[in-house]
Amino acid sequence: MARNTKTTGPSQRMLRVAERVRQELSAMLARGEIIDDLLETVTVTVPEVRMTPDLKLANVYVMPLGGEHAQEVAEALNQHARFIRGRLAPALELKFAPEFKFFVDTTFDEFGRIDAILRSERVQRDLGPREEDDEPGERDDH
């Protein structure tokens, strides 16, 4: 049987390298290795890194603790991307050091929006118990 060559998501290698980048960058930020007035005043989390298939670009999603100055933090990190690349390259042990692009992580905002929708009166009404679910003998739990 022919195998479909189109991948549906990131490869194991992409995921492994992305996690390594995330860990190394988080440690670097925790140690305060980047000299920047803004970055010295905030704690930055790195919730996710996404690698391109060729592993030459790391899209890094960041969020300062509390969410304040998020865009400024991403911009500051982008200004220091070459320095970060040079510092992380030896730890990554890759043939080519990836370039880094930093973005504000919006997944928490998205979670809040989805949570608000799920808690809305309209959705709760639709999710309420249905009569056919309550009738005895309709479900076989064995």
ChimeraX attribute file (.defattr): number of C-alpha atoms within 10 A of each C-alpha:
attribute: neighborCount
match mode: 1-to-1
recipient: residues
	/A:1	3
	/A:2	4
	/A:3	5
	/A:4	6
	/A:5	6
	/A:6	6
	/A:7	7
	/A:8	6
	/A:9	8
	/A:10	13
	/A:11	12
	/A:12	9
	/A:13	12
	/A:14	19
	/A:15	16
	/A:16	13
	/A:17	19
	/A:18	22
	/A:19	17
	/A:20	16
	/A:21	25
	/A:22	22
	/A:23	16
	/A:24	17
	/A:25	20
	/A:26	17
	/A:27	12
	/A:28	15
	/A:29	19
	/A:30	14
	/A:31	9
	/A:32	14
	/A:33	14
	/A:34	16
	/A:35	9
	/A:36	14
	/A:37	9
	/A:38	13
	/A:39	19
	/A:40	14
	/A:41	10
	/A:42	18
	/A:43	16
	/A:44	20
	/A:45	18
	/A:46	19
	/A:47	15
	/A:48	17
	/A:49	24
	/A:50	19
	/A:51	24
	/A:52	14
	/A:53	13
	/A:54	9
	/A:55	18
	/A:56	14
	/A:57	16
	/A:58	23
	/A:59	17
	/A:60	24
	/A:61	20
	/A:62	25
	/A:63	25
	/A:64	21
	/A:65	12
	/A:66	10
	/A:67	18
	/A:68	11
	/A:69	15
	/A:70	20
	/A:71	17
	/A:72	14
	/A:73	24
	/A:74	23
	/A:75	16
	/A:76	17
	/A:77	23
	/A:78	17
	/A:79	14
	/A:80	15
	/A:81	16
	/A:82	13
	/A:83	13
	/A:84	19
	/A:85	17
	/A:86	13
	/A:87	16
	/A:88	18
	/A:89	17
	/A:90	11
	/A:91	12
	/A:92	17
	/A:93	10
	/A:94	12
	/A:95	10
	/A:96	12
	/A:97	19
	/A:98	21
	/A:99	17
	/A:100	21
	/A:101	17
	/A:102	21
	/A:103	19
	/A:104	19
	/A:105	21
	/A:106	13
	/A:107	13
	/A:108	11
	/A:109	10
	/A:110	11
	/A:111	11
	/A:112	11
	/A:113	11
	/A:114	12
	/A:115	11
	/A:116	12
	/A:117	13
	/A:118	13
	/A:119	11
	/A:120	11
	/A:121	11
	/A:122	10
	/A:123	12
	/A:124	12
	/A:125	10
	/A:126	9
	/A:127	10
	/A:128	8
	/A:129	10
	/A:130	9
	/A:131	7
	/A:132	9
	/A:133	10
	/A:134	10
	/A:135	9
	/A:136	8
	/A:137	8
	/A:138	9
	/A:139	10
	/A:140	6
	/A:141	5
	/A:142	3
